[in-house]
Amino acid sequence: MSDLPPPVRQGRQAGFTLLEIMIALAILAVGAICVLSTFAAAIALHMRREDDVRMARVLEEAKAEAQIAWNAWPSTKEKPLPPPVKDKVFSRDSAVSYSIRFELVAGQPLGLDGSANGAAALLTIVREGREDRPREAKVFLSRTGFNPSDLRKSWTWEAEKKADEMRKNDPSEKKVR
C-alpha cells in the first residue's frame, strides 16, 4: 500500500450547496419566530399583570377613602349617604383616576339615631386612554367607630363617665413622686 492521499473528485469542492444553506436558514427562521413569539406573549402577560397590580393599589386607596368618607359623614334620615367623589387622581400615578358612589344596602343595621350604619361604595377606576374600559368594584362599608354625637346616646355613656371620674379621684391610682 502506498501513502498517497485519496483521490479528489474533479469539479466539486468541499462545502455546502445553496439548497442546504437555504434549508438551514428556513429551520433557523422557524425557530427564531417561535422564540420571539414566546417573548412577545411573556411581555404582554407581564404588562397585564403590572396593570392588575396598579389597579389593586388604586382600589385599596379608593376603598380607604370611601371608608373615611363613610365614617366622617354625619348620617341622618334625610341625608343618609355622603356625596359622591368624582374623578379623583390616584396618588401614585396621574394617569389613573377613580370615582366613588355610595348606595344604601338593604338589611344593614341602623345607628342609634335611626340612620344607616352600613352602605356600599361603588368604585369606578379609569386609566387614561382606556376610558372605554373602566374597572368597577363594589365594597361594603360599616362604621368602624362611634361618632361623637353617638357616644352621648350610648346606653353605657353615663356609667362610663362615672367610672372615669372615680378613676380620676381614686387615691390608689395617683402616682407617688
SVG drawing of the C-alpha trace seen along z (x, -y; Angstrom):
<svg xmlns="http://www.w3.org/2000/svg" viewBox="-85 -65 89 67">
<polyline fill="none" stroke="black" stroke-width="0.4" points="0.0,0.0 1.2,-3.4 0.8,-6.5 -0.9,-8.5 -4.0,-10.7 -7.4,-9.6 -8.3,-10.9 -10.3,-14.2 -13.3,-14.4 -12.9,-16.6 -15.3,-19.6 -16.7,-19.7 -15.1,-21.5 -15.8,-20.7 -18.6,-22.8 -22.4,-23.3 -24.6,-23.7 -27.1,-26.7 -30.0,-24.4 -28.5,-23.1 -27.9,-26.7 -31.5,-27.7 -33.0,-24.8 -30.8,-25.6 -31.9,-29.2 -35.5,-28.2 -35.2,-26.0 -33.4,-28.8 -36.1,-31.3 -38.9,-29.0 -37.1,-28.5 -36.5,-32.3 -40.1,-33.0 -41.2,-30.6 -38.8,-32.1 -39.8,-35.6 -43.5,-34.9 -42.9,-33.4 -41.1,-36.6 -43.9,-38.7 -46.5,-36.7 -44.4,-36.9 -44.2,-40.7 -47.9,-41.0 -48.6,-38.9 -46.1,-41.0 -47.8,-44.2 -51.3,-42.8 -50.0,-41.7 -48.4,-45.1 -51.7,-46.8 -53.6,-44.4 -51.2,-45.3 -51.6,-49.0 -55.4,-48.7 -55.3,-46.8 -53.3,-49.6 -55.8,-52.2 -58.7,-50.0 -57.1,-49.9 -56.7,-53.7 -60.3,-54.2 -61.6,-51.7 -59.7,-53.6 -61.1,-56.9 -64.6,-55.5 -64.4,-54.2 -63.0,-57.5 -65.8,-59.4 -68.4,-57.0 -67.1,-57.3 -66.9,-61.1 -70.3,-61.6 -72.9,-62.6 -75.6,-60.3 -79.2,-61.4 -82.5,-60.0 -82.7,-63.0 -79.1,-62.6 -78.0,-59.1 -75.1,-59.0 -72.0,-61.1 -71.7,-62.9 -70.0,-61.1 -66.3,-61.5 -65.8,-62.3 -62.6,-61.7 -60.0,-61.8 -56.5,-61.3 -54.6,-58.3 -51.8,-59.5 -49.0,-57.4 -50.0,-57.7 -51.7,-60.7 -52.9,-58.6 -55.3,-56.8 -58.4,-58.2 -61.3,-56.8 -64.8,-57.8 -66.8,-56.7 -70.6,-56.5 -72.4,-55.4 -75.7,-53.5 -77.7,-52.0 -77.7,-48.3 -80.9,-46.6 -80.7,-44.7 -78.0,-46.8 -78.4,-47.6 -79.4,-51.1 -77.4,-53.5 -78.7,-54.9 -80.4,-57.8 -82.1,-55.5 -79.7,-56.4 -77.9,-53.8 -75.0,-52.1 -73.8,-50.3 -73.6,-51.1 -71.9,-50.1 -69.3,-52.1 -69.3,-51.6 -65.8,-52.3 -65.0,-53.1 -61.3,-53.1 -60.3,-54.6 -56.9,-54.6 -56.0,-57.4 -56.5,-56.3 -58.8,-53.5 -62.0,-55.4 -64.0,-52.8 -62.9,-50.1 -63.4,-51.2 -62.9,-48.8 -65.6,-48.6 -65.9,-47.2 -68.4,-47.2 -67.2,-47.5 -69.4,-47.1 -68.8,-49.7 -69.8,-49.8 -69.0,-52.4 -65.7,-51.5 -66.3,-53.6 -68.7,-55.9 -69.3,-59.4 -69.0,-61.9 -72.8,-62.5 -73.5,-58.8 -71.3,-58.5 -73.7,-60.6 -76.6,-58.4 -74.9,-55.2 -76.7,-53.2 -73.5,-52.9 -72.2,-56.5 -73.3,-57.7 -71.8,-54.6 -68.5,-55.0 -68.4,-58.7 -68.9,-57.9 -66.2,-55.2 -63.7,-57.7 -64.5,-60.2 -63.9,-57.5 -60.6,-56.5 -59.5,-60.2 -60.4,-60.7 -59.1,-57.3 -56.0,-57.9 -54.6,-54.5 -54.3,-55.4 -52.2,-58.5 -48.5,-58.2 -46.2,-59.0 -43.2,-61.2"/>
</svg>
